[in-house]
């Protein structure tokens, strides 16, 4: 009996360790050539419908994968109540290093059963004429002052691929995510602030530190305030994420280092993009390159506040919640022709200013719309998304292991005491004492 109990404890410990070792994902990309976009390993395959009435439903908190053809239109369904805000994001992943025409991209819309458009957002390549992962979202925001898209029921997500006649005919992969934001316990302000600090802060102190970017939203490398060094190859897109809490402002700049191989001019050689915790587009900046130091920066944004969603400016609306804000950096594949297929030094300057404030008072768990101590730790030590997830699981397993060990020690102590008492009382019947069978 005692041997069986030891076997169970040992097997439980081994199973726990195996569970940790088998966790999906890993740290950010290894050094080397441009890697493909790494889709969320938990993403489910889904087939978008040609007409809305045939659309498959999406579940809140879930990620999906699909494929869209040139000039394609796909519908998905979400069932909403009358009090929860909903966000459906779409990452379009074209073939890496391809050519993009001006206006190529996707449009994401959310429509009600009465054919009212709740919202829409574009993700376009614009003047940077090369393909890269781009993301946009559509949302249903509950607003007592509005009569559109407020009722409970079925809503339809429409994903449209916009193309020119000369655009590449390749299919694009899609990564689709549906997130819900809890309602507030009590109503708050409904007017966005009109003024905020807009002067860029001084560059972070301490000198650059190495951080290797990820290849997608799901394995983005965590950054905190500081100056961060990486290397980027032509055609490559690197992903990073920064925790920004309520009341805080995010300032981001980027530098491309000098080259020793060429001084050829390449327009829109580098693109720096920012997306919010629901993967909605916030801002983008581009810079040309001629072999010399090149710098760019995102426009100043207001402090993160719930009421920003009521502003008329799309960029201000997008900084409506706390959480991980995602940066993506892309270097034009054209550099390979003039500079060779070598990495260019990349420096990111990240400032997060302002003291964190209390959230708006959600009537439920904030989920991705908040910043935790674990998030701050991940940013401080440089963990990718999967790395932070594994770290959290390790803590849980460690706590469970300590708890199981304590229970085992207490159980053995109680059994030993019981055995001694029975021994003092005289001989027992065969099998009269021993660890309880449940052990």
C-alpha positions, 0 to 999 in steps of 0.5 A: 500500500505504501509503495503504491502511494509513493508511486502515485505521488511520483507519477503526479510530480512527473505528470506536472513536470511533463505538462510544463515541458509540453507547453506550446510555444517558445521564446522569440525567434532565434537569430537568423533569416526572416521567419514566417508569421507564427500563428497562435497554436490554439487557433481553430480552423474556420471557414468564412461564409460567402453570405452572412446567414451561413456564417459560423459563430465565433466564441469570445476569448478564442482565436481562429485561422482562415484563408482569403482569396484576392477580392474575397469577402468572408462572413463570421457571426458573433452573438452579443448581449446588450451590455458587453463591448465586443472586438473582432480583430483580423491579422492578414498574413500575405506571402512574405517579401511580396510586392503590394500595390497602393491600397492593398489590404483588408477591411474589417466591419461589424454589422447588425441584423438590420444591416447597420454598420457598427464600426469598421477599420482598414489595414492597408499597405499604402505607400510602403509597397511591400507585404507584411502582416497587418491587423485591424478590428471592428467593435460594438461599443455599448453607448446609451446615447446611441440607437445603433448596434445596441440590441442583443442578438446576432451580429456579422463580421465582414472581412474584405480583401481590397486589391488592384487588378495588378495585385498579386493573386496569392491567397492570404492567411488570416488570424481572427480573434474575438474578445469581449470587454465587461460592462462597467459597474457604474457609468463613468465620463463620456467625454474624452480629454481634450488636452494631454502632455504631447512633448516627447520625454527624454530618451531612456537612460541606461543604454541599449539592451538586447531583446530579440523580437518575435514573429507574430502577436502571439510570440511578441517579445515583452519590453518595458521602458528602455532602449532596446537593440535588435537586428532586422533583415530585409523582408522581416517583420518583428513583433514586440509588446509593452504593458501600458496601464490606465493613466499611462502614456506610451511614446515609441521611437525607432532608429536604423543603424548605418550600413557599410555596404551601400548608400542607395536611397530606398523610400519607405524602407522601414515601417513601425506600427502600433496596435492596441490590446485587442489588436486594433490599429493605432498608429504607423510611421515610416522612414526612408533609408540611405545607409545612414542613421534613420529615425522615426517615431509614433505620434504622441498619444493620450494617456490610456483612459476608458473615455478615449473611446468617445473621441472623434480621432481614431488614434485616440479612440484606440487607446481606450483600455490598459493591457499589452500594446503591440509594436511591429517593425518591418524592413523593406525587402528592397534593401536586399537588392542594394545592401545585400541580405544582411541585418540592419541594426534596429533600436527601439526607444520606449517610454511609459510615463505617468503613474498607473491609476485604478481601472474604470470599474469593470463588472467582471474580470478585465481579462486582456484589458489590464496590466498585472504584476506578472505582465510587468515582470515579463516586460522587465526580464524580456519574456515572449508571450509563450515564455510568460505563459510558461512562467505562470504555469511553473509558478502554479505547478510549484505552488501545487507541488508545495501544497501536495508535499505539505498534504503528504507530510501531514498525512504521513505524520497522522498515520505514524501517530495513529500507528503508535497509538494502536501499537501501544494498545496491543496487537491488531488484527491483520491489516489493522493499520497502515496508510488509508486506502485512499492514499 
